[in-house]
């Protein structure tokens, strides 16, 4: 009898996870089956915070037919569904589906498409200036712009991917991982590709050595993709870094068969857990073969391999050096054979001399040619937002990343200057030959979200600088983050040669009782002849006269839109990506439901209705 009871106990212990886990609390399912890998136990496993940013159906598919099918084999169908919904906080039954009509016409590429592409900076110099031939518009056109169509993305509260257009087609990614090829004139869909996670980079298109058009982009999980741009079929995808917190923020560029891919991470957030062993991620620039995804070279922004150097007061290991992530796109200097980018802060102590820096890399081998650090001693992570969290480095900030990529500007007389904007609110003019500082200018108060956040623009020797200076309440900003001074949200124009201020236009204050509204400019800006386009955190897209800063056009995107996708469209704060002017139409993504901003889910095409029919 005793033997029978013991046998029964063993059978119950074996079968319990299979028979009864379907009725378990979904958090217990996660802790039992997932936490050991997805909370730092396995390097390649995406951290839980990434899982929580993934769409429900993507998580569910990975459990039922994807990469996690073997790990989930003992879970019931109900358990898999509950787990996916628990992580994403969205039910499977509530997911939206696109009902857009498919295009009858075929994709045609523009004459400008070549073996070089910068889907973020328009030009490889990262000027964010669209030349007159490609822009197809001037100030007189812009003043009468109105929405032509709106494309609402399903299951989305933000649109981080900047639209890229060539010929008759727009390429763009979305929060739920879908990548679209959309007709420029009607918004009909040529094809849809589903990535594993949110696509925050631009979806750039480039030709290979044989003339074939390829689309490439990075996703939230640090995976790089290359697709056939005509059909949307996958050619290859590859995880560029094994770290569980690695991600793509900056848009890669492609030059003559090589993709140059910058990597950042969200380990800065993981460190808020006092039990997290902070930190092991290092920013890197990666040269990848366009045709097959093979790594050509990898260059870290922090050269020493992180190792344990002590413990916190809680006994958690301190691992260093770390951080210096790359949030920016890459700038190419053909005459010097160099790539330029900006870095963020270190995550753990001690800080290094390459954080908060502009760095020049040799394009052939990835060696660092020079690195100019603007803020020394900056080690910071999200633990520093809490009182007495032992994972906060002793430096405690001030978190003064470069989120905006540097702009290479050719000056009259044969000289060049590299202009970079920092979250501190400072703008720097550097000699691209050796990285020496030619001039500097303090324009904004600065803050965790800028200062200068995502992108400058330049037209000739004039550089345009957007200032965010998001308002959290002066006392909190000064006491917690160390930023002092008066906020100056708005748009500046500077002389690129000297740093002299040419004009400044304060951002209009229209927020009133609008929740999660701020007047400043966090998103990247764009320019054409005579006009600067700037999307504001208050949801307005504004066009500025580039000669004097006057506002010549203003449209509020915080409204409902009839969408060509059959999904309810709504605009919100404009953050991250900037406007794209191309062939008489201005494309803008609206919605940025992160860090205290207004949600939205639309790509809007603006133009003159009569001229586009």
Beta strands, then each sheet from edge to edge (+ up, - down):
strand 1: 116-118
strand 2: 146-152
strand 3: 164-166
strand 4: 169-172
strand 5: 178-183
strand 6: 189-194
strand 7: 204-207
strand 8: 213-218
strand 9: 223-228
strand 10: 234-239
strand 11: 246-247
strand 12: 253-255
strand 13: 258-265
strand 14: 284-289
strand 15: 295-300
strand 16: 307-311
strand 17: 317-320
strand 18: 331-333
strand 19: 338-342
strand 20: 357-362
strand 21: 368-373
strand 22: 407-410
strand 23: 416-421
strand 24: 426-430
strand 25: 437-442
strand 26: 457-459
strand 27: 462-467
strand 28: 490-495
strand 29: 501-506
strand 30: 526-528
strand 31: 531-535
strand 32: 540-545
strand 33: 551-556
strand 34: 560-561
strand 35: 569-570
strand 36: 580-582
strand 37: 585-590
strand 38: 602-607
sheet 1: 1+ 12- 13+ 11-
sheet 2: 1+ 12- 13+ 14- 15+
sheet 3: 2+ 38- 37+ 36-
sheet 4: 3+ 4- 5+ 6-
sheet 5: 7+ 8- 9+ 10-
sheet 6: 16+ 17-
sheet 7: 18+ 19- 20+ 21-
sheet 8: 22+ 23- 24+ 25-
sheet 9: 26+ 27- 28+ 29-
sheet 10: 30+ 31- 32+ 33-
sheet 11: 34+ 35-
end
